């Protein structure tokens, strides 16, 4: 695996990723499941972008699966299956967890469950570590 150096901006972004994940855990605890799901996506997105920046290869966009694919191409290594699955799984929370008009009726807060929030936090922890 390539080594890289994190500058101050990248360290701050990584700290933000960690705090965003902590916020998602609090949302889970207080029953704000849609926000917990969205924040796990955000935390992982920040962490993947830090990794890319550390490699000197910044990349725009919000799709975790595509960011991971780009990392895989740079490193010439296939990502672990569980990481690949987690990124694909968490990508689904980028829009659906936030926007009422993403649903035919109701609001995101009515659709997300404790189990989904718990399942979102587990892989996010692994990826950020």
HUWOVEN-V587000 format. One record per pair of residues at least 4 apart in sequence whose ideal C-beta (glycine too) atoms are under 8 Angstrom apart, sorted by sequence separation. I is the first residue (numbers start at 1). J is the second residue. If there is no record, write none. Layout:
i=I j=J
i=I j=J
This chain:
i=6 j=10
i=7 j=11
i=8 j=12
i=9 j=13
i=10 j=14
i=11 j=15
i=12 j=16
i=13 j=17
i=14 j=18
i=15 j=19
i=16 j=20
i=17 j=21
i=18 j=22
i=19 j=23
i=20 j=24
i=21 j=25
i=22 j=26
i=23 j=27
i=24 j=28
i=25 j=29
i=26 j=30
i=28 j=32
i=32 j=36
i=33 j=37
i=34 j=38
i=35 j=39
i=36 j=40
i=37 j=41
i=38 j=42
i=39 j=43
i=40 j=44
i=41 j=45
i=42 j=46
i=43 j=47
i=44 j=48
i=45 j=49
i=46 j=50
i=47 j=51
i=48 j=52
i=49 j=53
i=50 j=54
i=51 j=55
i=53 j=57
i=63 j=67
i=64 j=68
i=65 j=69
i=66 j=70
i=67 j=71
i=68 j=72
i=69 j=73
i=70 j=74
i=71 j=75
i=72 j=76
i=79 j=83
i=80 j=84
i=81 j=85
i=82 j=86
i=83 j=87
i=84 j=88
i=85 j=89
i=86 j=90
i=87 j=91
i=88 j=92
i=90 j=94
i=92 j=96
i=93 j=97
i=94 j=98
i=95 j=99
i=98 j=102
i=103 j=107
i=106 j=110
i=107 j=111
i=108 j=112
i=112 j=116
i=113 j=117
i=114 j=118
i=115 j=119
i=116 j=120
i=117 j=121
i=118 j=122
i=119 j=123
i=120 j=124
i=121 j=125
i=122 j=126
i=123 j=127
i=124 j=128
i=125 j=129
i=6 j=11
i=27 j=32
i=28 j=33
i=52 j=57
i=53 j=58
i=61 j=66
i=72 j=77
i=79 j=84
i=103 j=108
i=106 j=111
i=112 j=117
i=27 j=33
i=52 j=58
i=61 j=67
i=72 j=78
i=96 j=102
i=100 j=106
i=102 j=108
i=52 j=59
i=72 j=79
i=95 j=102
i=96 j=103
i=100 j=107
i=6 j=14
i=27 j=35
i=28 j=36
i=59 j=67
i=71 j=79
i=79 j=87
i=100 j=108
i=103 j=111
i=27 j=36
i=49 j=58
i=99 j=108
i=49 j=59
i=98 j=108
i=24 j=35
i=25 j=36
i=59 j=70
i=68 j=79
i=97 j=108
i=24 j=36
i=27 j=39
i=96 j=108
i=24 j=37
i=57 j=70
i=24 j=39
i=52 j=67
i=68 j=83
i=96 j=111
i=97 j=112
i=23 j=39
i=24 j=40
i=48 j=64
i=55 j=71
i=68 j=84
i=45 j=62
i=57 j=74
i=21 j=39
i=49 j=67
i=52 j=70
i=20 j=39
i=21 j=40
i=24 j=43
i=45 j=64
i=48 j=67
i=52 j=71
i=55 j=74
i=65 j=84
i=68 j=87
i=44 j=64
i=48 j=68
i=51 j=71
i=67 j=87
i=20 j=42
i=21 j=43
i=45 j=67
i=52 j=74
i=64 j=86
i=65 j=87
i=20 j=43
i=41 j=64
i=48 j=71
i=64 j=87
i=65 j=88
i=64 j=88
i=17 j=42
i=18 j=43
i=17 j=43
i=20 j=46
i=64 j=90
i=65 j=91
i=17 j=44
i=64 j=91
i=93 j=120
i=63 j=91
i=17 j=46
i=16 j=46
i=17 j=47
i=89 j=119
i=90 j=120
i=63 j=94
i=89 j=120
i=14 j=46
i=62 j=94
i=13 j=46
i=14 j=47
i=17 j=50
i=90 j=123
i=89 j=123
i=90 j=124
i=13 j=49
i=14 j=50
i=13 j=50
i=86 j=123
i=85 j=123
i=86 j=124
i=48 j=87
i=10 j=50
i=13 j=53
i=83 j=123
i=86 j=126
i=87 j=127
i=82 j=123
i=86 j=127
i=44 j=86
i=10 j=53
i=44 j=87
i=83 j=126
i=6 j=50
i=9 j=53
i=10 j=54
i=82 j=126
i=83 j=127
i=44 j=90
i=4 j=51
i=6 j=53
i=6 j=54
i=5 j=54
i=41 j=90
i=4 j=54
i=40 j=90
i=41 j=91
i=4 j=55
i=4 j=56
i=41 j=93
i=2 j=55
i=37 j=90
i=40 j=93
i=41 j=94
i=38 j=93
i=37 j=93
i=38 j=94
i=41 j=97
i=38 j=97
i=37 j=97
i=38 j=98
i=35 j=97
i=34 j=97
i=34 j=98
i=2 j=74
i=2 j=75
i=1 j=75
i=34 j=108
i=34 j=109
i=37 j=112
i=1 j=77
i=33 j=109
i=36 j=112
i=32 j=109
i=34 j=111
i=40 j=117
i=34 j=112
i=33 j=112
i=37 j=116
i=41 j=120
i=44 j=123
i=48 j=127
i=33 j=113
i=37 j=117
i=40 j=120
i=44 j=124
i=47 j=127
i=33 j=114
i=36 j=117
i=40 j=121
i=43 j=124
i=47 j=128
i=31 j=114
i=33 j=116
i=37 j=120
i=40 j=123
i=44 j=127
i=33 j=117
i=36 j=120
i=40 j=124
i=44 j=128
i=36 j=121
i=43 j=128
i=28 j=114
i=28 j=117
i=27 j=117
i=28 j=118
i=24 j=117
i=28 j=121
i=24 j=120
i=25 j=121
i=24 j=121
i=21 j=121
i=24 j=124
i=21 j=124
i=21 j=125
i=21 j=128
i=18 j=128
i=17 j=128
